[in-house]
């Protein structure tokens, strides 16, 4: 059953890459059920967050918040820090879409801090760009510009070309 659960998780990921969030959600839900049945907390946590992410993509933001919060609790229990960053980022996306911008900012900050600790610069940059969007939604131009400066600085430190950010 463990192999089947991990296979379903990969099917979910592939479906997401093919822009099929409904199919991805169905695969992730089946995987989560299997992970629960074999008491594999890390697998259950990852697929719970994935389900939250797919719900964000499907525009079901309230449902996404609940699943992402559940994922955070599971991830905290298992000590899985990188997974927590992913869950915070997913939660930030849901909050942003619900126009709960202060909660989005908090979620994005937490995600970016964890990503920074892992030196996961691509994830950190993506999260900082989203953080900037929430600042702009609150007309916090100074903070938005600060987030953008951090993105530019990280990319320069890595020797990457500048990016266009709206």
Secondary structure, DSSP 8 states (H G I E B T S, - for coil): -HHHHHHHHHHHHHHHHTT-HHHHHHHHHHHHHHHHHTT-HHHHHHHHHHHHHHHHHTT-HHHHHHHHHHHHHHHHHHT-HHHHHHHHHHHHHHHHHTT-HHHHHHHHHHHHHHHHHTT-HHHHHHHHHHHHHHHHHTT-HHHHHHHHHHHHHHHHHTT-------
